[in-house]
């Protein structure tokens, strides 16, 4: 499992798809997508679709919680529990 | 709205939403007269009526302000919505109570021509391949109250044989379904403006405060209007005015519906976190800085649940920024250079 690689891949996805032109330097891996207003109902669908396709996993409804998906760090930790990457 | 003993003990209650109905009516009537006749110099108002509470109250207010002969009521059913016949019947009953002959415009063929149904069905088929003629569907969201789970849209489909399939939508599918169904609200608005242009009338918008604040409308669809006479009223206040204005009882007692999908869909399933009266009080409390503990005590919810609703309100407000925005200019539209 390549945690550093996951971190890089997830961050690249977030920068490309959620930051939408905002300065990348101002965005930290621990920053909450919800609290910083980066994510809406379409955004969270995009995050889930990315993870399911990229890592060939299925994310269950009960796993779709902020603890697992609300920051780059949270996503990387979640991927670790799923032992992928 | 009755209060239980728990609610009575708390600092806030549903009483905060009580309106002075006579004064509120008077204020809106004066505003409609001033805006439609004086400011816009239009001869009357077009109101699309759905048999729901909001459009019924707007129609009744317009009739009070302008007189029945200056209000054009449009019923605009379409072939597949779950409550089409009931909505049309209730709309007719409202129009009769107001002394107005409504006009019926069936928008099914316009929607077919635009590919509304076909485009939506093909978006649904991305996750439910067998979806086809005779099937019915709606989009649903999980409850904010039950868990901390992100609200992910799913499509629920019923086969002609009664089998139910629920599938989570992918981003393209979700956007595709919403984009296609938005044809319904936009087609209705197009029809309202056709009649407004023909009659030299203005078009009334029907969103209430809850819908307006939370962006529960389609831009260029039900969000488009020349005046919005109840956008400052919480939904429970719209019900109070309905009673005051004599809106037929069968409309006042009907549960709110989106009237957009072929399966019956409540507004909580698709958009709001709570039934409208509780949602009203949460929004009022948030707007007035009432903490989650106190709001929860009034609603029989935990502070944590109310916090989730507060966060959901904030998230929807962020999405509503785009819906409320006027077109952005890249320069000054008055021809000046600086």
Interface residues (C-beta under 8 A of the other chain):
Chain A: X34 X37 X40 X41 X42 X44 X45 X46 X48 X49 X61 X62 X64 X65 X66 X67 X69
Chain B: X142 X147 X148 X149 X150 X151 X152 X153 X168 X169 X170 X171 X174 X175 X311 X315 X318 X319
